[in-house]
């Protein structure tokens, strides 16, 4: 059985996994993402330990897949100054790991990698054209066309979170106003709750302090029947539905897959979302497209990184 090393680098944590071509995780270690030097040193140490245990002679390991937030230059294999990792600047990730282990290395945006993982191992196994949303603290996206990641001319395809849904709307972290991320992400849900929750609101009681309200508190209150919390989730779902409808109309995919923390609320998000998409979209492309929750859940980062080598080989 061939092995693949997966490296999933996030703003707060880094996960190193050893997996199989069938999508089974055989070993995994997670640690806090720190400075560039410290994180790379830890990652190399974990990989050496995995290889020592499973494949000391490197006869069965096909390569190393790296999934991380951008911006990236995929041709050069460079990670440029990601907003959540200010000490990481112009890092030649592909070169670093290729030289350290003498293995093929593949690098891609975390949302693209997640989209590919859902196509290979998750909800999209039976389709070749899908769009993947990750709706969490922010909103990202990945596009699979004819079974392959579509990157675009500057490797920026899929940045759905920063398409403008409401001109002049709330300010987004990217600097623009009215982006999908500013209207439907976990951060946006929390902001709306902080703005609207009354003193006796169940949301505020759950959080303790207004400044501490997060999307999880809103979800708990909504699931318990709180009217305001349900309205906030329905509003977020409405804006997300506009985006999903536009993707369906423009790309006519077979499937929309929605993952990320906000999607874990299930019917709370999906019921109003699908209702709005059904109302907004043309009937024929809507009927040709399934809208489903992501299947891989917490494994999507590891399997995303591993998937990059599977598609390269």
Secondary structure, 3 states (H helix, E strand, C coil): CCEEEEEEECCCEEEEEEEECCCCEEEEEEEECCCHHHHHHHHHHHHHHHHHHHCCCCCCEEEEEEEECCCEECCCCEECCCCCCCCCCCECHHHHHHHHHCCCEEEEEHHHHHHHHHHHHCCCCCCCCEEEEEECCCEEEEEEECCEECCCCCCCCCCHHHCECCCCCCECCCCCECECHHHHCHHHHHHHHHHHCCCCCHHHHHHCCHHHCCHHHHHHHHHCCCHHHHHHHHHHHHHHHHHHHHHHHHHCCCEEEEECHHHHHCHHHHHHHHHHHHHHCCHHHHHCCEEEECCCHHHHHHHHHHHHHHHHC
